[in-house]
Amino acid sequence: MKRILIVAFGALAVAACSDTSPVAPAPLRAPATPVAQIVDGDVVVSSSDDAGPGSLRDAIAQANANAAIRTIAFQPDVNTIDLASGIVYTGSQGLTISGNHATIDGAHAGGTAFRTTSGADLTLAGLTFRNAPGEGVRVDVP
């Protein structure tokens, strides 16, 4: 009887430590890389330039002037925008910015990279702010 128990416990220990055992740990996998995708928006950021047509600065200026603009979306090929100065959103409407994994570099912004002053709802998704000498994003609530 003792031999049967020892053999049974030995087999159980081997099965528990085996890579084919149902209790073996799952293999480690690298984290998924964000996949850029086309996103619909009232205004589309199509340029990595600091200013001009298709820039984030231009999109914010349009949203400041037109309350019907509620979404800003980035095209997948817009990667890093180096700001020459901060951008201020003053519109009264709620605004959603879908950044499509873009980066806003505020190293030359002179302070806060992106600021909103109206108290309107602001949603930022898939957007990284870095290197701003002040805040990356500042929301002033009146």
C-alpha positions as CSV (number, residue, x, y, z in Angstrom):
1,M,0.0,0.0,0.0
2,K,2.8,2.4,0.8
3,R,4.4,1.9,-2.6
4,I,1.2,2.7,-4.4
5,L,0.8,5.9,-2.5
6,I,4.4,7.0,-3.1
7,V,4.0,6.3,-6.8
8,A,0.7,8.1,-7.0
9,F,2.1,11.2,-5.2
10,G,5.2,11.1,-7.4
11,A,3.1,11.1,-10.5
12,L,0.9,13.9,-9.2
13,A,4.0,16.1,-8.5
14,V,5.4,15.4,-11.9
15,A,2.1,16.4,-13.5
16,A,1.7,19.5,-11.4
17,C,5.2,20.7,-12.5
18,S,4.9,19.8,-16.1
19,D,4.5,22.4,-18.8
20,T,1.7,20.4,-20.3
21,S,-0.3,20.3,-17.1
22,P,-3.5,22.2,-17.0
23,V,-2.2,24.1,-13.9
24,A,1.0,25.2,-15.6
25,P,1.4,29.0,-15.8
26,A,0.5,30.7,-19.0
27,P,3.4,31.7,-21.2
28,L,4.4,35.4,-21.0
29,R,3.4,37.6,-23.9
30,A,4.6,41.0,-24.9
31,P,1.9,43.7,-24.3
32,A,-0.1,44.6,-27.4
33,T,1.1,47.5,-29.4
34,P,-1.5,50.3,-29.9
35,V,-2.9,50.0,-33.4
36,A,-3.5,53.3,-35.1
37,Q,-6.9,53.6,-36.8
38,I,-8.9,56.1,-38.8
39,V,-11.3,57.9,-36.5
40,D,-14.2,60.0,-37.6
41,G,-14.4,63.6,-36.3
42,D,-16.0,66.9,-37.1
43,V,-12.4,68.2,-37.7
44,V,-9.5,65.9,-38.6
45,V,-5.9,66.6,-37.7
46,S,-3.9,65.5,-40.7
47,S,-0.6,67.3,-40.1
48,S,2.1,67.1,-37.5
49,D,2.9,70.7,-38.1
50,D,2.5,73.2,-35.2
51,A,0.2,75.4,-37.2
52,G,-1.5,75.7,-40.5
53,P,-4.2,73.7,-42.3
54,G,-4.8,70.2,-40.8
55,S,-2.9,71.0,-37.6
56,L,-4.1,70.5,-34.0
57,R,-3.8,74.3,-33.5
58,D,-6.1,74.9,-36.5
59,A,-8.6,72.3,-35.3
60,I,-8.8,73.9,-31.9
61,A,-9.2,77.4,-33.5
62,Q,-12.1,76.0,-35.5
63,A,-13.7,74.4,-32.4
64,N,-13.3,77.7,-30.5
65,A,-15.2,79.6,-33.3
66,N,-17.9,77.0,-34.0
67,A,-20.0,75.3,-31.3
68,A,-21.1,72.6,-33.7
69,I,-17.6,71.1,-33.6
70,R,-17.7,68.5,-30.8
71,T,-15.0,66.0,-32.0
72,I,-11.5,66.3,-33.3
73,A,-9.8,63.1,-34.6
74,F,-6.2,62.5,-35.6
75,Q,-5.2,60.6,-38.8
76,P,-3.0,57.6,-38.1
77,D,0.1,59.1,-39.7
78,V,0.2,62.1,-37.3
79,N,2.8,61.0,-34.7
80,T,4.4,63.9,-32.8
81,I,3.5,67.5,-32.8
82,D,6.1,69.9,-31.5
83,L,4.3,72.9,-30.2
84,A,5.9,76.4,-30.6
85,S,3.5,77.8,-28.0
86,G,0.6,76.6,-25.9
87,I,-2.9,75.9,-27.3
88,V,-6.0,77.2,-25.6
89,Y,-9.5,75.8,-26.0
90,T,-12.2,78.4,-25.2
91,G,-15.3,76.9,-26.8
92,S,-18.4,76.5,-24.8
93,Q,-19.4,73.0,-26.2
94,G,-18.1,69.7,-24.9
95,L,-15.1,68.5,-26.9
96,T,-13.7,65.1,-27.5
97,I,-10.2,64.7,-29.0
98,S,-9.3,61.3,-30.3
99,G,-5.5,61.4,-30.6
100,N,-5.0,58.0,-32.3
101,H,-1.8,57.5,-30.1
102,A,-0.2,60.8,-31.2
103,T,2.2,62.7,-28.9
104,I,2.1,66.4,-28.1
105,D,5.6,67.7,-27.3
106,G,5.3,70.9,-25.3
107,A,9.1,71.5,-24.8
108,H,8.8,74.9,-26.6
109,A,5.3,75.7,-25.5
110,G,6.6,78.2,-22.9
111,G,4.3,76.8,-20.2
112,T,1.2,74.7,-20.4
113,A,0.9,72.8,-23.6
114,F,-2.9,72.5,-23.8
115,R,-5.3,74.5,-21.7
116,T,-9.1,74.8,-21.6
117,T,-10.7,77.8,-19.9
118,S,-14.4,77.6,-20.6
119,G,-15.5,74.8,-18.2
120,A,-16.9,72.7,-21.0
121,D,-16.5,69.0,-20.8
122,L,-13.2,67.8,-22.3
123,T,-12.4,64.2,-23.3
124,L,-8.9,63.3,-24.4
125,A,-8.3,59.8,-25.7
126,G,-5.2,58.2,-27.1
127,L,-3.1,61.3,-26.7
128,T,0.2,61.7,-24.8
129,F,1.5,65.1,-23.6
130,R,5.2,65.3,-22.7
131,N,8.0,67.8,-22.0
132,A,5.9,70.9,-21.2
133,P,7.7,73.2,-18.9
134,G,4.4,73.9,-17.2
135,E,1.5,71.5,-17.1
136,G,0.9,69.2,-20.1
137,V,-2.9,69.7,-19.8
138,R,-4.6,72.3,-17.6
139,V,-8.3,72.6,-17.1
140,D,-9.6,75.8,-15.6
141,V,-13.0,75.5,-14.1
142,P,-14.8,78.8,-13.8
